[in-house]
Amino acid sequence: MSLRDASDSELRRVSGGWLRGFRPIYQKELAYWFGTHRWISQLIIWMSLTAVPAIWMTPSSANDRGVSYLTLFLWLGGILLSIGTITLAQGTIIEEKLTQTLLWICSKPLSRAAFILAKFAAHAVLIGGIALGVPAIFTYIAAMMVGLPSSISLPNYLVAVGMVYTILMFILALTLMIGTFFNRVGAVTAIALFVFFGGASLSANPHLRQIEPYTVWALQRDAAKTAVGEFSSEAWIAVSSTIVLTGLCLAVAVWRMEQHEL
């Protein structure tokens, strides 16, 4: 093979595809959390905010203690983990811009879409595995130890946890999208929190109350109902609309990064 042929082959290998460069950024982000002991501190934080309070706040004399563990965990997970997701992701794009590392990153054979999606995927692994997954398993084991009625099944609980995870993925995508528009962490945090808590008040508006059951803000309630076997057809629409909104936020984030002047 000639030098020219080798060069052409190498160029084709790095220049094709809108996801070129995804893997190095994804691995870099994962290494930040799992290559050190940071994941341990994150696990302690999220266990302390969700699983432990769900068990500790349930009176020992309460009927169906196991059910209370699960439903309280899902409520705490929907609220506190959403806030925690915003906290984790609020500066991930802004930091790259302010430290000028984005200039170096985008000078490499890396697409802007791969940059955003790698950030999203790495945070999704951290949130799904450490922030939500381990506490969810711990809570279910604790609930089984105090007793669960036969109507509470593991598949229903896993679907409920998946609903909470869907909420968190929307919040993550939303926060990353906002980060592509601003250079201040405070602005990203404020807007993301406003959207999260503002949307939760849809049911209070008589004009918007009709659409609330089909939105991301209904999923927290749907998750608690699903865990006890009360799954509604509206929940599927809420899950689907949330996935669509998540994809839309990522698409806007990619578009914004394409417009960003280095």
C-alpha positions as CSV (number, residue, x, y, z in Angstrom):
1,M,0.0,0.0,0.0
2,S,1.4,3.4,-0.9
3,L,1.6,6.3,1.4
4,R,-1.1,8.1,-0.4
5,D,-3.4,5.1,-0.2
6,A,-2.7,4.8,3.5
7,S,-3.5,8.5,4.0
8,D,-6.7,8.2,2.1
9,S,-7.8,5.2,4.1
10,E,-7.1,7.0,7.4
11,L,-9.0,10.1,6.3
12,R,-12.0,8.0,5.4
13,R,-11.9,6.4,8.8
14,V,-12.2,9.6,10.8
15,S,-14.3,11.8,8.5
16,G,-17.4,9.8,7.8
17,G,-20.7,10.0,9.8
18,W,-22.5,12.5,11.9
19,L,-21.5,10.6,15.0
20,R,-17.7,10.7,14.3
21,G,-15.8,11.1,17.5
22,F,-18.6,9.9,19.7
23,R,-16.7,7.2,21.4
24,P,-13.7,9.2,22.7
25,I,-15.9,11.9,24.3
26,Y,-18.2,9.2,25.7
27,Q,-15.3,7.3,27.2
28,K,-13.8,10.6,28.6
29,E,-17.1,11.5,30.3
30,L,-17.5,8.0,31.8
31,A,-13.9,8.0,33.0
32,Y,-14.5,11.3,34.8
33,W,-17.1,9.5,37.0
34,F,-16.2,5.9,37.0
35,G,-12.4,6.2,36.5
36,T,-12.1,7.7,40.0
37,H,-14.0,7.4,43.2
38,R,-16.5,10.1,42.3
39,W,-19.2,7.5,41.6
40,I,-19.0,6.4,45.3
41,S,-19.7,9.9,46.5
42,Q,-22.5,10.2,44.0
43,L,-24.0,6.9,45.2
44,I,-23.9,8.0,48.8
45,I,-25.6,11.3,47.9
46,W,-28.4,9.7,46.0
47,M,-29.0,6.9,48.4
48,S,-29.2,9.6,51.2
49,L,-31.7,11.6,49.2
50,T,-34.1,8.9,48.0
51,A,-33.8,5.4,49.3
52,V,-32.9,6.2,52.9
53,P,-35.7,8.8,53.4
54,A,-38.2,6.5,51.7
55,I,-37.5,3.9,54.4
56,W,-36.9,6.2,57.3
57,M,-40.0,8.4,56.8
58,T,-42.4,5.4,56.7
59,P,-43.7,4.7,60.3
60,S,-42.9,1.2,61.5
61,S,-46.5,0.8,62.5
62,A,-47.9,1.7,59.1
63,N,-49.9,-0.8,57.1
64,D,-48.3,-2.0,53.9
65,R,-44.9,-0.6,54.8
66,G,-43.3,-2.2,51.7
67,V,-45.7,-0.4,49.4
68,S,-45.0,2.9,51.2
69,Y,-41.3,2.3,50.6
70,L,-41.7,1.9,46.9
71,T,-44.2,4.7,46.3
72,L,-42.4,7.2,48.5
73,F,-39.1,6.4,46.7
74,L,-40.7,7.0,43.3
75,W,-42.1,10.4,44.5
76,L,-38.8,11.4,45.9
77,G,-37.0,10.1,42.9
78,G,-39.2,12.1,40.5
79,I,-38.5,15.4,42.4
80,L,-35.1,15.2,44.0
81,L,-33.4,13.3,41.1
82,S,-34.8,15.8,38.6
83,I,-33.2,18.6,40.6
84,G,-30.0,16.5,40.9
85,T,-29.9,15.9,37.2
86,I,-30.1,19.6,36.6
87,T,-27.2,20.1,39.1
88,L,-25.1,17.4,37.4
89,A,-25.6,18.7,33.9
90,Q,-25.9,22.5,34.4
91,G,-22.3,23.2,33.7
92,T,-21.2,20.4,31.4
93,I,-21.5,22.4,28.2
94,I,-20.7,25.8,29.6
95,E,-17.5,24.6,31.2
96,E,-16.3,23.4,27.8
97,K,-17.0,26.8,26.3
98,L,-15.5,28.9,29.1
99,T,-12.3,26.9,29.4
100,Q,-11.8,27.0,25.7
101,T,-11.6,23.2,25.6
102,L,-14.5,23.2,23.2
103,L,-12.2,25.0,20.7
104,W,-9.7,22.1,21.0
105,I,-12.3,19.4,21.0
106,C,-14.0,20.7,17.8
107,S,-10.7,21.1,16.0
108,K,-10.5,17.3,16.1
109,P,-12.4,15.0,13.8
110,L,-15.5,15.3,16.0
111,S,-19.0,16.2,14.9
112,R,-21.1,18.6,17.0
113,A,-23.8,15.9,17.2
114,A,-21.4,13.4,18.6
115,F,-20.3,15.9,21.2
116,I,-23.8,16.5,22.5
117,L,-24.9,12.9,22.3
118,A,-21.8,11.6,24.1
119,K,-22.4,14.0,26.9
120,F,-26.0,12.9,27.1
121,A,-25.2,9.2,27.0
122,A,-22.5,9.3,29.7
123,H,-24.7,11.3,32.0
124,A,-27.6,8.9,31.2
125,V,-25.4,6.0,32.4
126,L,-24.5,7.7,35.6
127,I,-28.0,8.7,36.4
128,G,-29.5,5.4,35.4
129,G,-27.0,3.3,37.2
130,I,-25.9,5.3,40.3
131,A,-28.5,7.9,41.0
132,L,-31.6,5.8,40.2
133,G,-30.7,2.2,39.6
134,V,-28.9,1.2,42.8
135,P,-31.2,3.1,45.2
136,A,-34.2,1.6,43.4
137,I,-32.9,-1.9,43.9
138,F,-32.0,-1.2,47.5
139,T,-35.5,0.1,48.2
140,Y,-37.2,-2.9,46.6
141,I,-35.1,-5.3,48.6
142,A,-36.0,-3.4,51.8
143,A,-39.7,-3.5,50.8
144,M,-39.6,-7.2,50.3
145,M,-38.0,-7.7,53.7
146,V,-41.0,-6.0,55.5
147,G,-43.5,-7.6,53.2
148,L,-45.2,-6.8,49.9
149,P,-48.7,-7.8,48.9
150,S,-49.1,-10.2,46.0
151,S,-50.5,-7.4,43.8
152,I,-47.1,-5.7,43.8
153,S,-45.0,-7.3,41.2
154,L,-41.4,-6.7,40.2
155,P,-42.2,-6.0,36.5
156,N,-44.7,-3.3,37.5
157,Y,-42.1,-1.7,39.8
158,L,-39.4,-1.8,37.0
159,V,-41.8,-0.1,34.6
160,A,-42.5,2.6,37.3
161,V,-38.7,3.1,37.7
162,G,-38.4,3.3,33.9
163,M,-41.0,6.1,34.0
164,V,-38.9,8.1,36.5
165,Y,-35.9,7.5,34.3
166,T,-37.8,8.9,31.3
167,I,-38.4,12.0,33.3
168,L,-34.8,12.3,34.2
169,M,-33.7,11.9,30.6
170,F,-36.0,14.7,29.5
171,I,-34.6,16.9,32.3
172,L,-31.0,16.0,31.2
173,A,-31.7,16.8,27.5
174,L,-33.4,20.0,28.5
175,T,-30.5,21.1,30.7
176,L,-27.9,20.3,28.0
177,M,-30.0,22.2,25.4
178,I,-30.2,25.3,27.6
179,G,-26.5,25.1,28.2
180,T,-25.8,25.6,24.5
181,F,-27.6,29.0,24.6
182,F,-26.0,30.5,27.7
183,N,-22.6,31.0,29.2
184,R,-23.7,31.3,32.8
185,V,-24.5,28.2,35.0
186,G,-27.0,30.3,37.0
187,A,-29.1,31.0,33.9
188,V,-29.2,27.3,32.9
189,T,-30.2,26.2,36.4
190,A,-32.9,28.8,36.8
191,I,-34.5,28.1,33.4
192,A,-34.4,24.3,33.9
193,L,-35.9,24.6,37.3
194,F,-38.6,27.0,36.1
195,V,-39.6,24.6,33.3
196,F,-39.6,21.6,35.7
197,F,-41.7,23.2,38.5
198,G,-43.7,25.4,36.1
199,G,-44.8,22.4,34.1
200,A,-45.8,20.6,37.3
201,S,-48.4,23.3,37.9
202,L,-50.3,22.5,34.6
203,S,-53.1,20.8,36.5
204,A,-53.8,24.1,38.4
205,N,-54.6,25.9,35.1
206,P,-58.1,25.1,33.9
207,H,-57.1,25.6,30.2
208,L,-54.1,23.3,30.4
209,R,-55.5,20.7,32.8
210,Q,-56.8,18.6,29.9
211,I,-53.3,18.0,28.4
212,E,-51.4,17.5,31.7
213,P,-52.1,13.7,31.9
214,Y,-50.3,13.2,28.5
215,T,-47.1,15.1,29.4
216,V,-43.9,14.5,31.2
217,W,-45.3,16.1,34.3
218,A,-47.8,13.3,34.8
219,L,-45.2,10.6,34.8
220,Q,-44.3,11.0,38.4
221,R,-47.9,10.3,39.4
222,D,-48.2,7.5,36.8
223,A,-45.1,5.9,38.2
224,A,-46.5,5.7,41.7
225,K,-49.8,4.2,40.3
226,T,-48.0,1.7,38.1
227,A,-45.9,0.4,41.0
228,V,-49.2,-0.7,42.7
229,G,-50.6,-2.2,39.5
230,E,-52.8,0.8,38.4
231,F,-51.4,1.4,34.9
232,S,-53.5,3.7,32.6
233,S,-53.4,4.0,28.9
234,E,-52.7,7.7,29.3
235,A,-49.3,6.8,30.8
236,W,-48.2,5.3,27.5
237,I,-49.0,8.6,25.7
238,A,-47.1,10.5,28.5
239,V,-44.1,8.3,28.1
240,S,-44.2,8.7,24.3
241,S,-44.5,12.4,24.4
242,T,-41.7,12.7,26.9
243,I,-39.4,10.6,24.6
244,V,-40.3,12.9,21.7
245,L,-39.6,16.0,23.8
246,T,-36.2,14.6,24.8
247,G,-35.3,13.9,21.2
248,L,-36.4,17.5,20.3
249,C,-34.2,19.0,23.0
250,L,-31.2,17.0,21.8
251,A,-31.9,18.1,18.2
252,V,-32.1,21.7,19.2
253,A,-28.9,21.3,21.2
254,V,-27.1,19.8,18.2
255,W,-28.4,22.6,16.0
256,R,-27.3,25.2,18.4
257,M,-23.8,23.7,18.6
258,E,-23.6,23.7,14.8
259,Q,-24.3,27.5,15.0
260,H,-21.7,28.1,17.8
261,E,-18.8,30.2,16.7
262,L,-15.5,29.0,18.1
